[in-house]
Amino acid sequence: MIKINFSKRLRKVLLLSASFLLLFQSCKKEGVLNPEFAEDLSSASFTDTTKIVAITEIGDTILADKISTGLAGVFRDSVFGITVASTHVQALLPSNSLVFGTSSETLTTDSVILSLEYNGYYGDKNISQTIDVYRINELLDNSTSYYSNTNVQTIPSILGSKTFIPNFDSTVRITVPNGVGGTNQINLDPQLRIKLDNSLGDEILAESGKSAVANSENFVKLLNGLKIRPRDTSGISNNEKAILYFALTSSNTKMTIYYTATSQSASVSKSIDFPINSSSARFNTFSHNYTNSEVEKALQHTDSSFTYTLAMAGVQTKITFPTIKNTFKDKQSVINKAELFIPVATGSYSEFGFAQSLILASKDESGVLQFIPDFFEGSGYFGGQFDAASNSYKFNITRYIQGLINGSQNTNGLILLVSGSAVKANRAAIYGPTNPINNLKLNLYYSKTN
């Protein structure tokens, strides 16, 4: 698997949620569509038989850093196989020059808790799974680019773990010290709370008033970061477990040390939060095993009745129109409208729902993914949103098809990706161009210019 370069805008769409597409309406080029592209189709000719070749291929690695949603968990189904997601985070100081107690006090860790606020899931939330936390053994840098296949060194021993059934609906009630000898009861938003080894708390408390806790730049050299990953990655039955989503930049996502400060006269329970926020290094990594899945068959390119697209740097669909330039080479035609109709398979192929939106891009001669010209007309024109009425996605690719015919667009094909691929576990099973039930096709309206 190779890394490819992404245009800056395309990288953002892959990182962010589908709603991010709406922001690109402001990127629309000045002016309006040329008259020949207007959708007055009353006198236009129509065809939906343009030859399409659609294949499933292994996706390229993607940039998966500076994310607001962390993914951790494992999920298996008969269509896409096994997917494993891990997230990596960096806790920072709440303020500079921390002092946890006076020089006459003895500081003892009571517990260290990693709190991860839930932000959704993909799969079956009612099945138990175990999440392990490892301490990263190399420096993370928020200015560094981290890819979906980044492998960081970790200390081999597990720092903390929890076996649980996720609860996305109920608040969590906990008791916290108030810092003056008493406690308070507070309710927290639904979250996963993992107890880490007390030795980590002791190590940090021992740095009270020292340079390691003078600022976050020094502190990250002490702690480095935490890797959060599922323990069970094999021996899973179909449609079991889930990829969990965590709100990494929420104020509820943090590491907390609960400790006791003991002096000759008293013992006082205290706590201190180490936030995980937009200044933290944070990224997701993914691995996929397609053995004995429908995707494994599709990768052999022996059957074009189905094709597949999977987020998390999984598989993608490549679409080409090998005969269209020849078809129109002597017709001096203008494309009035070219709509790519992408029907998705239902039933067991979509048991856990559909991706809200897909992205259609092209590769230039250097292998760099780029938006096609139609994208810049805005999402209302370009499309890509899931249409529940027809169980399909539709893209207006009029300018792209006209460019193919005129020779201004390369013939490397289109790549179909899941929007928000770095922060979502969604997928799409697509009826291919030869499927007898429903099929991928190009609805093409054109007019002759002479």
Secondary structure, DSSP 8 states (H G I E B T S, - for coil): --B--B-HHHHHHHHS-GGGGGGGGGG--SS---GGGS---TT-EEE-----EEEEEE--B-B-BS-SEEEEEEEEETTTEEEEEEEEE----SSSS---S-TT-EEEEEEEEEEEEEEEEEE-TTS-EEEEEEEB-S---TTS--BTT----B-SS-SEEEEE---SSS-EEEEEE-SSS-EEEEEE-SEEEEEE-HHHHHHHHTTTTSGGGTSHHHHHHHH--EEEEES--SS--TTBSEEEEEETTSTT-EEEEEEEEE-SS-EEEEEEEEE--TTS--EEEEEEE-TTSHHHHHTTTS--SEEEEETTT-EEEEEE-TTHHHHHTTT-EEEEEEEEEEEB--GGGGTT---SBEEEEEE-TTS-EEE-GGGGG-HHHHEEEEETTTTEEEEE-HHHHHHHHHT-S-SS-EEEEETTTTT---EEEEE-TT-SSS--EEEEEEEE--
